[in-house]
Amino acid sequence: MAREFETAAFTEERARHVLAAAGHAAPGARLLALGENAVFALPHHGPVVRVGRSAELLDRMRGELRTAAWLAEQDVPAVRPAEPEARLVEGHPVSVWQRLPDAVRPARATDLAALLRLVHRLPAPPFALPKRELLGGVERWLQSAGDAIDPSDTAFLRERRDRIAAAVGHLVPRLTPGPVHGDALPRNVHVGPEGPVLVDLETFSGDLREHDLVVMVLTRDRYGLDPAEYDAFTAAYGWDVREWDGCSVLRGAREIASCAWVAQHAPANAAALAEFRRRVASLRADDPEVRWHAF
């Protein structure tokens, strides 16, 4: 039965079924996000529950919980676990997190920069952090897309992934490698009454610090971030990663990952399929100015 659950389409309905099977049956549970995880806020100010897309994400979810506990010890403002362990429920990993107070305002790029400065000053933790395998999920996401995407697009992304992966392996960093958030965007910062807090720790890694800074370059170039907001980010952090000659390589790796991530939603979502095609077409045309739509 577990194999059947793992291969079933990961929809909101499926995630709600797993939520109930995990003992969190709540008709009023609010879906906050649906990607590799379905994230639910339980009613009556209850905790937040994350349901993973597949069993292979269990180890990553466990690592996220371990990282969150360590960040608490380091006094880094970040989301905290409500339960120390993740469980596998009907083929899906499930974890429970403390509910954050309501946001007082949207997060700004400068909020993210301040938190990254804290993270980038941290020493290595007493446990092994994974490398930031930015391209590691590409094959899984493309396979999840199945026949919904053109095989030629799949082949194009695989070839481009392999070429960029080889280049990433030869990068010489400007910053000292160490702990990184891995998906450093303002959307992964929650600004509550006590200030900005890091959320979504599933890609927390030990790798090039430049990974966390290139994300904002792509946000500026592809998603239309106001250049003034980007400049405020670099001023608050203290350095602009575009000065580094490896920036374009990491930027290219993130573009491939972003295309493949959208692809996994294509079988059940026409908007995702259209966005996937838009992104791949811009890469085929080697046009870095085509705006992508956040998904």
Helices and strands as residue ranges (DSSP letters): H 2-7, H 12-19, I 20-24, E 30-34, E 37-41, E 48-52, G 55-57, H 58-73, E 87-89, E 92-97, H 109-119, H 138-145, G 146-148, H 151-168, E 178-180, G 186-188, E 189-192, E 195-198, E 205-207, H 210-222, H 227-237, G 241-243, H 247-263, G 266-268, H 270-284
